[in-house]
């Protein structure tokens, strides 16, 4: 449990697409502190049987629509069969056909794609041990929202509190997340003879801490699922460590290790939260919508009789925030060895292989950690003025990169039927069917609830092949459209894929800003806090961009 009274838990063995086992433990017990100065630190953890984790709740962002089930949802009843076929066809149609050269990019640098994935992992990890809401069975009818909420639980604290980075802290005896004193431990790169060491060559502390089996010792194993998010997690570890040094040098009134650690963690969390709102959201969403949400006293997460005080919206987790999947590239100008000049770059598949959490860890090489020719060169990932098209994310639209139809870390269980393995590997089909099963309200109902103009049928059909358009029409999906598809189509037709449209921006901004507001330990509960009161770069610069965050961490 964190100092704000919410439950956190280290989940080091969960992969992307994996689901935790729902907790059946009532209450929690305080650990006995074995250091006198811990009376200033809320060192509380769960007492739970092996394999069990603590959970918080899911709910619906639009309770009136959920209460009106099924009127505000995709067609069902005797229409389930045709709807499932149409969703499959729609998912297949969302895959961009391979083209020569580099697909048109957005104005958004690639780091924002994976910063979003990091945020997602910080907020959400759903349990779905109840087979009633599985997408792998023969019964694919949507569950009533009340049944979805009863079956789902979130094993992440729904706050941007970096529990995936800090675990239970340096004073927890289990040390599942390793610390070096009050700093977070890092892994060292392994020297190799191939290619060039990625500068700075004298700084080898650029991998995650790993055990003997190459598995990352971090608070959420999903952050080692691909090398991009793993390298971003490294940056967070290093930012905290740099914050420790900054506090010790600049705030001498903080004497004990506990005081320094708490202050460094506080500054790291607040900087992260501020950047999520003021850099990330204002880049991927409409800035005017973010401003409206930030300045409005009301928020869509505000408590109602129909849902718990603390919850994660189904519409966000299963639809709205999955817009980032469309931003993923098939390959990246990664570094001097795997990028310009002289190579085609790092492929999406390679970014999954060069982690400890892959089926073939560290690229299949007999190496204990990331080889020295594979760290990211962050300057290629943050430049909004780059002249190179492969240094930008893909546009936010209804076309996803071909590698996302054959996810190498999904559908690997040979005991599963071939149909199910294929579904799990195909991201678009999986997202659409998952949203259907979880009774996500249809997009038109959400737009009307928000008072936003609804996309026309012509706009929804634009670019769809004849087969998918015909099946979608027969299934009624052009009148009751899946929210995930709609959010992408809205960005495509309204914003030319450069950012989210109004519905997508509202769902994402309301949820993220709402969760920060509901966390009493967040920067929003500190009078006028901004990076002006935070850590500073050596030249005195404030941390107001993700690029500046990476510079303070010493990786850019």
C-alpha positions as MATLAB code, in Angstrom:
seq = 'XXXXXXXXXXXXXXXXXXXXXXXXXXXXXXXXXXXXXXXXXXXXXXXXXXXXXXXXXXXXXXXXXXXXXXXXXXXXXXXXXXXXXXXXXXXXXXXXXXXXXXXXXXXXXXXXXXXXXXXXXXXXXXXXXXXXXXXXXXXXXXXXXXXXXXXXXXXXXXXXXXXXXXXXXXXXXXXXXXXXXXXXXXXXXXXXXXXXXXXXXXXXXXXXXXXXXXXXXXXXXXXXXXXXXXXXXXXXXXXXXXXXXXXXXXXXXXXXXXXXXXXXXXXXXXXXXXXXXXXXXXXXXXXXXXXXXXXXXXXXXXXXXXXXXXXXXXXXXXXXXXXXXXXXXXXXXXXXXXXXXXXXXXXXXXXXXXXXXXXXXXXXXXXXXXXXXXXXXXXXXXXXXXXXXXXXXXXXXXXXXXXXXXXXXXXXXXXXXXXXXXXXXXXXXXXXXXXXXXXXXXXXXXXXXXXXXXXXXXXXXXXXXXXXXXXXXXXXXXXXXXXXXXXXXXXXXXXXXXXXXXXXXXXXXXXXXXXXXXXXXXXXXXXXXXXXXXXXXXXXXXXXXXXXXXXXXXXX';
ca = [
       0.000    0.000    0.000;
       1.368    3.383   -0.909;
       1.556    6.340    1.415;
      -1.776    7.576    0.032;
      -3.520    4.445    1.178;
      -3.802    2.710   -2.162;
      -2.605   -0.772   -2.873;
       0.488   -1.427   -4.957;
       2.061   -4.725   -5.842;
       5.109   -5.921   -7.735;
       4.080   -7.993  -10.754;
       7.331   -9.024  -12.324;
       6.165  -12.096  -14.205;
       3.234  -10.708  -16.192;
       3.657  -10.305  -19.941;
       1.723   -8.050  -22.309;
      -1.622   -9.642  -23.006;
      -1.272  -11.687  -19.830;
      -3.714  -11.376  -16.971;
      -3.203  -11.569  -13.247;
      -5.086  -13.893  -10.931;
      -7.844  -12.081   -9.079;
      -7.204  -11.503   -5.418;
      -9.405  -13.319   -2.913;
      -7.766  -11.905    0.182;
      -9.766   -9.658    2.479;
      -7.748   -6.787    3.907;
      -4.002   -6.338    4.243;
      -1.468   -6.483    7.049;
       1.298   -4.060    7.807;
       4.843   -5.301    7.545;
       6.933   -4.959   10.675;
       9.542   -2.264   10.067;
      13.047   -3.142   11.177;
      14.492    0.387   10.961;
      13.777    3.188   13.397;
      13.468    5.846   10.701;
      10.674    3.966    8.947;
       8.129    5.636   11.161;
       8.074    8.410    8.556;
       7.536    5.979    5.693;
       4.307    4.021    5.196;
       5.946    0.637    4.688;
       2.834   -1.441    4.121;
       2.513   -4.458    1.841;
      -0.048   -7.166    1.313;
      -0.154  -10.412    3.145;
      -1.439  -12.770    0.476;
      -1.034  -16.388   -0.557;
       1.431  -17.124   -3.352;
       0.097  -16.101   -6.736;
      -2.477  -13.706   -5.335;
      -2.405   -9.971   -5.894;
      -4.392   -7.033   -4.641;
      -6.972   -5.469   -6.901;
      -8.952   -2.307   -7.486;
     -12.154   -1.978   -9.487;
     -13.258   -1.381  -13.039;
     -16.309    0.657  -13.902;
     -17.833    2.577  -16.788;
     -16.968    6.141  -17.690;
     -20.552    6.597  -18.913;
     -22.734    4.914  -16.274;
     -25.977    5.984  -17.921;
     -24.995    4.155  -21.107;
     -23.934    1.095  -19.129;
     -27.222    1.125  -17.215;
     -29.089    1.239  -20.527;
     -27.507   -1.989  -21.765;
     -28.001   -3.186  -24.475;
     -29.662   -0.149  -26.091;
     -26.437    1.880  -26.286;
     -24.159   -0.976  -27.306;
     -23.247   -2.993  -30.374;
     -26.013   -5.277  -31.677;
     -26.375   -8.643  -29.948;
     -28.963  -11.349  -29.307;
     -29.612  -13.167  -32.569;
     -27.168  -10.739  -34.245;
     -24.051  -11.979  -32.399;
     -22.889  -14.270  -35.198;
     -23.029  -11.619  -37.907;
     -21.463   -9.019  -35.583;
     -18.510  -11.302  -34.791;
     -17.960  -11.982  -38.499;
     -18.114   -8.248  -39.211;
     -15.643   -7.471  -36.406;
     -13.238  -10.051  -37.816;
     -13.548   -8.538  -41.297;
     -13.112   -5.029  -39.892;
      -9.987   -6.120  -38.024;
      -8.499   -7.678  -41.144;
      -9.284   -4.513  -43.115;
      -7.418   -2.387  -40.582;
      -4.026   -3.855  -41.525;
      -2.062   -1.615  -43.856;
      -0.881   -3.369  -46.982;
       2.930   -3.429  -47.316;
       4.175   -0.544  -49.461;
       7.574    0.447  -50.763;
       9.402    3.063  -48.738;
       8.364    4.535  -45.414;
       4.620    4.867  -44.673;
       3.442    8.404  -44.076;
       4.177    9.394  -40.512;
       2.499   11.688  -38.039;
       4.121   14.812  -36.565;
       4.575   12.829  -33.324;
       8.031   11.419  -32.490;
       8.147    7.682  -31.633;
       8.869    8.207  -27.922;
       5.238    9.276  -27.419;
       4.001    5.869  -28.620;
       5.890    4.057  -25.901;
       5.480    6.723  -23.230;
       1.783    5.978  -23.705;
       2.430    2.254  -23.298;
       4.384    2.957  -20.116;
       1.445    5.021  -18.787;
      -0.953    2.218  -19.686;
       1.134   -0.289  -17.734;
       1.251    2.129  -14.794;
      -2.548    2.369  -14.730;
      -4.006   -0.939  -15.878;
      -3.543   -4.694  -15.623;
      -6.847   -6.496  -15.826;
      -7.751   -9.820  -14.310;
     -10.167  -11.901  -16.315;
      -9.971  -15.308  -14.770;
     -13.714  -15.597  -15.299;
     -14.205  -17.358  -18.640;
     -17.490  -15.527  -19.141;
     -15.554  -12.600  -20.608;
     -12.869  -14.533  -22.485;
     -12.531  -14.086  -26.255;
     -11.128  -17.579  -26.752;
     -14.293  -19.593  -26.175;
     -17.214  -20.493  -28.399;
     -19.644  -18.105  -26.684;
     -18.872  -14.519  -27.723;
     -22.000  -12.655  -26.619;
     -21.351   -9.397  -24.769;
     -21.663   -9.665  -21.010;
     -23.934   -7.174  -19.222;
     -21.864   -4.326  -17.737;
     -22.699   -5.446  -14.197;
     -21.204   -8.867  -14.961;
     -18.125   -7.296  -16.556;
     -17.449   -5.180  -13.476;
     -17.954   -8.215  -11.226;
     -15.551  -10.364  -13.275;
     -12.817   -7.801  -13.937;
     -10.375   -6.331  -11.463;
      -7.347   -4.112  -11.889;
      -4.067   -5.232  -10.353;
      -2.574   -1.786  -10.815;
      -3.295    1.217   -8.643;
      -5.228    3.482  -11.055;
      -2.912    6.427  -10.460;
       0.268    7.618  -12.106;
       2.338    6.750   -9.052;
       5.116    4.714  -10.732;
       4.497    1.576   -8.708;
       5.909   -0.289  -11.715;
       9.206    1.510  -11.067;
       9.395    1.644   -7.265;
       7.753   -1.611   -6.238;
       7.391   -1.616   -2.473;
      10.404    0.651   -2.014;
      13.990    0.280   -0.793;
      12.991   -0.548    2.780;
      10.820   -3.554    1.914;
      12.599   -6.740    2.976;
      11.538   -8.714   -0.129;
      13.453   -6.380   -2.469;
      11.610   -7.683   -5.523;
      12.642   -4.457   -7.200;
      16.377   -4.198   -6.452;
      17.857   -1.072   -4.908;
      21.389    0.166   -4.343;
      20.809    1.969   -1.076;
      18.023    4.421   -1.902;
      18.833    4.386   -5.608;
      17.276    1.952   -8.046;
      19.555   -0.773   -9.371;
      20.411   -0.910  -13.075;
      21.736   -3.599  -15.372;
      25.049   -3.310  -17.209;
      25.348   -3.700  -20.977;
      27.294   -6.693  -22.271;
      30.253   -5.790  -24.543;
      30.094   -7.360  -28.000;
      32.427   -7.353  -31.008;
      29.693   -6.606  -33.548;
      28.914   -3.016  -34.550;
      29.749    0.036  -32.460;
      29.105    0.569  -28.770;
      26.291    3.090  -28.527;
      27.566    6.299  -26.898;
      28.382    7.173  -24.251;
      30.657    4.136  -24.370;
      31.811    4.657  -20.782;
      28.233    4.431  -19.437;
      27.197    0.791  -19.356;
      24.294    1.207  -16.897;
      21.652    1.128  -19.632;
      19.814   -2.150  -19.167;
      17.185   -3.280  -16.703;
      18.410   -5.233  -13.671;
      18.085   -8.927  -14.535;
      18.252  -12.274  -12.799;
      20.284  -15.267  -13.969;
      17.558  -16.174  -16.467;
      17.657  -12.676  -18.026;
      14.244  -11.826  -16.558;
      13.992   -8.178  -15.543;
      13.599   -7.488  -11.827;
      11.072   -4.692  -12.187;
       7.642   -3.930  -10.790;
       5.781   -4.897  -13.963;
       7.168   -7.532  -16.316;
       5.281   -6.013  -19.250;
       7.858   -3.212  -19.296;
      10.359   -5.761  -20.573;
       8.092   -6.971  -23.375;
       9.782   -4.853  -26.025;
      13.067   -3.012  -26.068;
      11.534    0.419  -26.580;
       9.490    0.378  -23.364;
      12.338   -1.427  -21.559;
      14.744    1.384  -22.453;
      12.159    3.919  -21.312;
      11.880    2.071  -17.988;
      15.684    2.337  -17.701;
      15.303    6.106  -18.154;
      12.851    6.226  -15.224;
      15.261    4.276  -13.008;
      18.040    6.678  -13.906;
      15.847    9.770  -13.474;
      15.117    8.753   -9.889;
      18.814    8.136   -9.226;
      19.695   11.545  -10.652;
      16.932   13.072   -8.498;
      18.530   11.497   -5.413;
      21.819   13.224   -6.278;
      19.990   16.499   -6.966;
      18.190   16.420   -3.608;
      21.360   15.630   -1.706;
      23.195   18.490   -3.414;
      20.432   21.092   -3.402;
      18.298   20.361   -0.346;
      20.736   19.720    2.529;
      17.947   20.053    5.074;
      16.889   16.526    4.083;
      19.290   14.522    6.192;
      18.190   10.894    6.446;
      18.006    8.357    3.639;
      14.253    8.181    4.117;
      13.855   11.922    3.661;
      16.038   11.966    0.551;
      14.336    8.930   -0.972;
      10.825   10.251   -0.382;
      11.720   13.638   -1.854;
      13.421   12.126   -4.920;
      10.470    9.805   -5.507;
       8.057   12.703   -5.068;
       9.923   14.856   -7.599;
      10.145   11.961  -10.054;
       6.434   11.204   -9.767;
       5.352   14.832  -10.027;
       7.584   15.484  -13.025;
       6.202   12.384  -14.739;
       2.595   13.336  -14.000;
       3.124   16.916  -15.174;
       4.710   15.702  -18.413;
       1.837   13.283  -19.036;
      -0.626   16.186  -18.926;
       1.401   19.018  -20.434;
       3.584   17.258  -23.024;
       2.168   13.803  -23.760;
      -1.568   14.610  -23.748;
      -1.106   17.937  -25.529;
       0.838   16.113  -28.263;
      -1.386   13.087  -28.891;
      -4.755   14.747  -28.160;
      -6.407   18.047  -29.034;
      -4.806   20.695  -26.776;
      -8.092   22.589  -26.514;
      -9.834   19.490  -25.174;
      -7.010   18.867  -22.683;
      -7.344   22.479  -21.520;
     -11.114   22.075  -21.103;
     -10.716   18.915  -19.043;
      -7.896   20.337  -16.928;
      -9.763   23.532  -16.038;
     -13.221   21.989  -15.511;
     -14.052   21.372  -11.862;
     -16.104   18.318  -12.862;
     -14.640   15.131  -14.294;
     -16.205   12.028  -15.820;
     -14.559    9.932  -13.095;
     -16.449   11.737  -10.357;
     -18.179    9.324   -7.995;
     -21.728    8.156   -8.655;
     -24.004    5.628   -7.002;
     -23.375    3.218   -9.869;
     -19.607    2.785   -9.434;
     -16.832    2.766   -6.826;
     -14.843    5.823   -5.783;
     -11.613    4.417   -7.252;
     -11.977    2.611  -10.577;
     -10.543    2.206  -14.071;
     -12.954    2.941  -16.936;
     -13.647    0.053  -19.286;
     -14.104    2.520  -22.174;
     -10.538    3.794  -21.624;
      -8.775    0.484  -21.024;
     -10.538   -1.580  -23.686;
     -10.967    1.073  -26.376;
      -9.936    4.719  -26.046;
      -6.355    4.330  -24.849;
      -5.619    1.619  -27.380;
      -5.194    4.305  -30.023;
      -1.439    3.934  -29.530;
      -1.502    0.595  -31.336;
      -1.993    2.449  -34.611;
       1.139    4.553  -33.946;
       3.493    1.551  -33.824;
       5.984    1.321  -36.705;
       7.161   -1.896  -38.365;
      10.732   -0.680  -37.855;
      12.680    2.194  -36.306;
      15.810    4.198  -36.984;
      17.028    2.811  -33.672;
      20.717    3.600  -33.357;
      23.934    3.844  -35.357;
      24.079    0.065  -35.755;
      20.434   -0.541  -36.582;
      19.383    2.549  -38.465;
      20.646    5.309  -40.691;
      23.107    5.021  -42.309;
      23.896    1.520  -43.499;
      20.908   -0.608  -42.411;
      17.151   -0.858  -42.580;
      16.884   -0.145  -38.870;
      15.546   -2.232  -36.000;
      12.469   -4.228  -36.893;
       9.456   -4.495  -34.646;
      10.227   -8.203  -34.203;
      13.793   -7.447  -33.103;
      12.537   -5.024  -30.478;
      10.647   -7.946  -28.956;
      13.594  -10.338  -29.251;
      16.172   -8.163  -27.498;
      14.511   -8.288  -24.096;
      14.613  -10.840  -21.335;
      10.873  -11.361  -21.504;
      10.744  -12.664  -25.082;
      10.392  -16.249  -26.217;
      13.999  -16.002  -27.438;
      15.590  -13.598  -24.927;
      18.377  -11.166  -25.822;
      18.023  -12.000  -29.492;
      18.825  -15.671  -28.946;
      22.401  -14.767  -28.035;
      24.102  -16.290  -25.025;
      24.350  -12.947  -23.269;
      23.237  -12.071  -19.737;
      22.111   -8.510  -20.591;
      21.466   -6.201  -23.523;
      24.472   -6.081  -25.890;
      26.330   -2.776  -26.092;
      25.353   -2.262  -29.747;
      21.596   -2.270  -28.960;
      20.667    0.619  -26.606;
      18.405    3.227  -28.174;
      19.815    6.558  -29.316;
      17.078    8.766  -27.926;
      17.899   11.787  -30.097;
      16.344    9.826  -32.993;
      13.092    9.373  -31.069;
      12.253   12.820  -29.652;
      12.873   15.370  -32.429;
       9.622   17.009  -33.587;
      11.540   18.751  -36.404;
      13.395   15.735  -37.815;
      13.698   15.626  -41.634;
      13.544   11.826  -41.606;
      10.079   10.202  -41.934;
      11.056    7.051  -40.031;
      11.783    9.171  -36.957;
       8.066    9.730  -36.397;
       5.244    7.531  -35.190;
       2.654    6.273  -37.644;
      -0.477    8.344  -38.018;
      -3.362    7.711  -35.652;
      -5.763    6.045  -38.053;
      -7.532    2.784  -38.870;
      -4.461    1.206  -40.491;
      -2.005   -0.663  -38.293;
       1.458   -1.970  -39.115;
       1.538   -5.516  -40.587;
       3.682   -6.999  -37.751;
       0.757   -6.431  -35.377;
      -1.140   -9.207  -37.166;
       1.417  -11.794  -36.040;
       2.495  -10.863  -32.527;
       5.386  -13.162  -31.684;
       4.697  -13.217  -27.937;
       0.973  -13.974  -28.261;
      -0.928  -17.147  -29.119;
       2.081  -19.343  -28.394;
       0.290  -22.065  -26.406;
       0.153  -25.162  -28.656;
      -2.770  -26.490  -26.623;
      -4.982  -23.695  -27.959;
      -6.946  -24.280  -31.170;
      -5.361  -22.767  -34.272;
      -8.297  -20.342  -34.602;
      -7.685  -19.003  -31.114;
      -3.910  -18.724  -31.601;
      -4.485  -16.717  -34.768;
      -6.938  -14.415  -33.012;
      -4.573  -13.726  -30.119;
      -1.756  -12.857  -32.522;
      -3.899  -10.425  -34.527;
      -4.083   -7.193  -32.534;
      -6.927   -5.472  -34.395;
      -9.264   -8.488  -34.345;
      -8.454   -9.087  -30.682;
      -9.122   -5.464  -29.681;
     -12.458   -5.352  -31.503;
     -13.731   -8.639  -30.115;
     -12.502   -7.816  -26.613;
     -14.388   -4.522  -26.663;
     -17.530   -6.336  -27.790;
     -17.327   -8.918  -25.007;
     -16.715   -6.201  -22.383;
     -19.856   -4.296  -23.395;
     -18.040   -1.095  -24.310;
     -20.789    1.362  -25.312;
     -21.014    2.109  -29.017;
     -19.179    5.193  -30.208;
     -22.268    7.061  -31.370;
     -23.792    6.852  -27.895;
     -20.532    8.076  -26.349;
     -20.311   11.008  -28.769;
     -23.886   12.005  -28.023;
     -23.266   11.728  -24.287;
     -20.318   14.104  -24.714;
     -22.294   16.481  -26.919;
     -19.876   15.925  -29.805;
     -20.992   15.705  -33.480;
     -21.180   12.085  -34.648;
     -19.180   10.900  -37.653;
     -21.269   10.306  -40.741;
     -21.719    6.911  -42.366;
     -19.622    8.109  -45.310;
     -16.795    9.065  -42.948;
     -16.948    5.697  -41.199;
     -16.931    3.791  -44.503;
     -14.107    5.835  -46.003;
     -11.231    3.580  -47.046;
     -12.925    0.310  -46.071;
     -12.718   -2.501  -48.654;
     -16.038   -3.679  -50.098;
     -16.166   -6.922  -48.086;
     -15.650   -5.231  -44.710;
     -18.015   -2.376  -45.580;
     -20.751   -4.813  -46.590;
     -20.431   -6.956  -43.454;
     -20.233   -3.895  -41.187;
     -23.417   -2.567  -42.762;
     -25.250   -5.879  -42.410;
     -24.207   -6.120  -38.750;
     -25.311   -2.565  -37.946;
     -21.782   -1.456  -37.062;
     -22.066    1.754  -39.058;
     -24.857    2.905  -36.747;
     -23.403    1.326  -33.597;
     -19.663    1.432  -34.135;
     -16.950   -0.117  -31.913;
     -15.429    2.687  -29.850;
     -11.805    1.693  -30.584;
     -12.358    1.756  -34.363;
     -14.308    5.015  -34.100;
     -11.581    6.783  -32.085;
      -9.055    5.884  -34.781;
     -11.381    6.826  -37.644;
     -12.202   10.140  -35.960;
      -8.488   10.987  -35.717;
      -8.081    9.957  -39.346;
     -10.899   12.031  -40.865;
     -10.894   15.027  -38.507;
      -7.202   15.452  -37.669;
      -5.448   13.733  -40.614;
      -3.988   11.266  -38.107;
      -1.897   13.951  -36.430;
      -3.692   13.583  -33.069;
      -6.894   12.257  -31.540;
     -10.267   13.766  -32.442;
     -12.711   15.184  -29.953;
     -14.243   11.918  -28.644;
     -10.863   10.194  -28.338;
      -9.314   13.244  -26.707;
     -12.112   13.489  -24.129;
     -12.069    9.800  -23.155;
      -8.280    9.786  -22.768;
      -7.885   13.194  -21.104;
     -10.822   12.776  -18.700;
      -9.460    9.421  -17.527;
      -5.807   10.379  -17.119;
      -6.379   13.813  -15.591;
      -9.182   12.395  -13.465;
      -6.915    9.696  -12.042;
      -4.228   12.257  -11.221;
      -6.841   14.414   -9.466;
      -8.056   11.464   -7.416;
      -4.569   10.695   -6.140;
      -4.041   12.864   -3.030;
      -0.285   12.480   -3.475;
      -0.202   13.896   -7.015;
       1.231   17.220   -8.128;
      -2.289   18.591   -8.645;
      -2.732   18.610   -4.866;
       0.316   20.826   -4.382;
      -0.397   24.537   -4.780;
       0.790   25.716   -8.198;
       3.462   23.024   -8.482;
       5.207   22.990  -11.837;
       8.660   22.008  -13.113;
       9.843   25.398  -11.876;
       9.760   23.785   -8.399;
      11.258   20.524   -9.631;
      14.683   19.173  -10.473;
      16.788   21.138  -12.942;
      19.171   20.307  -15.757;
      22.837   21.254  -15.270;
      22.239   24.493  -17.221;
      19.302   25.342  -14.946;
      16.681   24.300  -17.491;
      13.328   22.998  -16.295;
      11.941   19.555  -17.160;
       9.016   20.563  -19.382;
       9.320   17.991  -22.166;
       9.927   14.274  -22.415;
      13.214   15.098  -24.156;
      14.314   17.135  -21.116;
      13.266   14.225  -18.869;
      15.592   11.932  -20.834;
      18.412   14.484  -20.645;
      18.115   14.719  -16.851;
      18.193   10.908  -16.728;
      21.491   11.009  -18.619;
      20.336    8.959  -21.604;
      19.962   11.791  -24.138;
];
